[in-house]
Amino acid sequence: MTATLVKETNPPPPATLPERARRLRRRGRIIALLFVLPALLLLGALVVYPVLFSVGRSFFDASGTEFVGGENYSEMFRDPATLKAVRNTAIWVVVAPALLTGLGLILAVLVEKVRWATAFKLLLFMPMAVSFLAAGIIFRLAYDEDPDKGVLNAAVVSVHDAIKGTSAYPTARGREGQGLSKSADGSYRTSASTGESVTLGLVGVPPKELPAGAEPAYRAAARQAAPGELSGVVYLDFTPGGGGEEGKVDRRESGLPEIKVEAVRDGSTAATTTTASDGSFRFSGLDRGDYEIRLPASNFAAPYEGISWLGPVLVTPAIIGAYLWIWTGFAMVLIGAGLATLPRDALEAARMDGANEWQIFRKITVPLLAPVLTVVFVTLVINVMKVFDLVYIIAPGPVQEDATVLATQMWLVSFGGGNNQGLGSALGVLLLLLVVPAMVFNLRRFRRSQR
């Protein structure tokens, strides 16, 4: 009886070591799951659920009540705006990542030879701190067609005017009924003979826009031409404050300097001159006879307005330029980090063998950096497929369709006036299908590098 009681009150034998290890692993998994659970819930709410909802919504009509199957997907490729968005997205994918990777590689190699490399990298990386919204506003102003607002057109106009010059009187025109007739090419002309003096009155020039050195034309108009000469005066036929007589030079009327004047005979230019500060001009040494006095159209040419950066032709390259400004620093820093890990002994051995810097760059540096360049390129491909902010902000309304990409087209169709979320969801699914292969490629490459 006693032995039986002792046997029943003994504790159970301790668990074996494998069982304890399994319990610890199970407990560790539960604890890890509890820590990961909030992130999984956020991932499901912000990523998985929207993706599944968009896939399902893409099979319904604009109202979301009628199932239409694949109609939205077929409509997507019949819509000219969507086809243009696909074309523009393809341009972005081909051009932007290649340019950024190339620029980043060149700058990373060159920065190694700069004394203040850290400061230079900081300057190039600073645009990454600017939001796409702010960068879009900056470049919208920089690309403005008005040279007084757009810095790029201001530079283009300055260079153009320095090379080809510009007209000082783009708004001037001849007064009707005062002897000057306008030709089809925009020039003005009248007839005169040697020994005569002519007065050529122009209007349309605001007095405040006259050149600083302009002088009154009254005295010049009073002078008579010498025998064998042909002279005259080009003046502003307008008296400030009123008064004066049309076609007659008043004492307060100003001459128009720097106007080109030609004497034409038998269809060819016999002499050319430029008006003085009081608007006077004089031709000497002409053969006696009748001439045609011509004011060429170049005197009245409209000022050069620069380049239409945001026009239908250049809007996509212009936006890609803004994108390059933002992301070049990113590519340079990543490639520079890979460049810092290259074996220096290989580079030095190539230099000792007589290789020049270009051969070293092409045959050693680039092949060794190939994994880094691939990661940068694929990352940028994923990024440009989703570009939205720059396109939406920089492209003006009239050319929005010419610059649209898949992301902006998806928004425009769904919320920007189209109100067809079925078609917009189909565009979102298409964008996801285009991005996923690049993401998978990047993840596999990352895992291989980790192993």
Sequence and secondary structure as in RCSB ss.txt:
>XXXX:A:sequence
MTATLVKETNPPPPATLPERARRLRRRGRIIALLFVLPALLLLGALVVYPVLFSVGRSFFDASGTEFVGGENYSE
MFRDPATLKAVRNTAIWVVVAPALLTGLGLILAVLVEKVRWATAFKLLLFMPMAVSFLAAGIIFRLAYDEDPDKG
VLNAAVVSVHDAIKGTSAYPTARGREGQGLSKSADGSYRTSASTGESVTLGLVGVPPKELPAGAEPAYRAAARQA
APGELSGVVYLDFTPGGGGEEGKVDRRESGLPEIKVEAVRDGSTAATTTTASDGSFRFSGLDRGDYEIRLPASNF
AAPYEGISWLGPVLVTPAIIGAYLWIWTGFAMVLIGAGLATLPRDALEAARMDGANEWQIFRKITVPLLAPVLTV
VFVTLVINVMKVFDLVYIIAPGPVQEDATVLATQMWLVSFGGGNNQGLGSALGVLLLLLVVPAMVFNLRRFRRSQ
R
>XXXX:A:secstr
 HHHHHHHHS      HHHHHHHHHHHHHHHHHHHHHHHHHHHIIIIIHHHHHHHHHTTB TTSSSB TTHHHHH
HTT HHHHHHHHHHHHHHHHHHHHHHHHHHHHHHHHTT TTHHHHHHHHHGGGGS HHHHHHHHHHHT SSTTT 
HHHHHHHHHHHHHH   S TT EE TTSS EE TTS EEEEEETT EEEEEEE   GGGS TT  BSHHHHH   
 TT EEEEEEE   TTS   TTS  TT BB  S EEEEEETTEEEEEEE  TTSEEEE S  SSEEEEEE GGGG
        TTSTTTHHHHHHHHHHHHHHHHHHHHHHHHHHTS HHHHHHHHHTT  HHHHIIIIIHHHTHHHHHH
HHHHHHHHHHT  HHHHHHS GGGHHHH  HHHHHHHHHTSS   HHHHHHHHHHHHHHHHHHHHHHHHHHHHHH
 
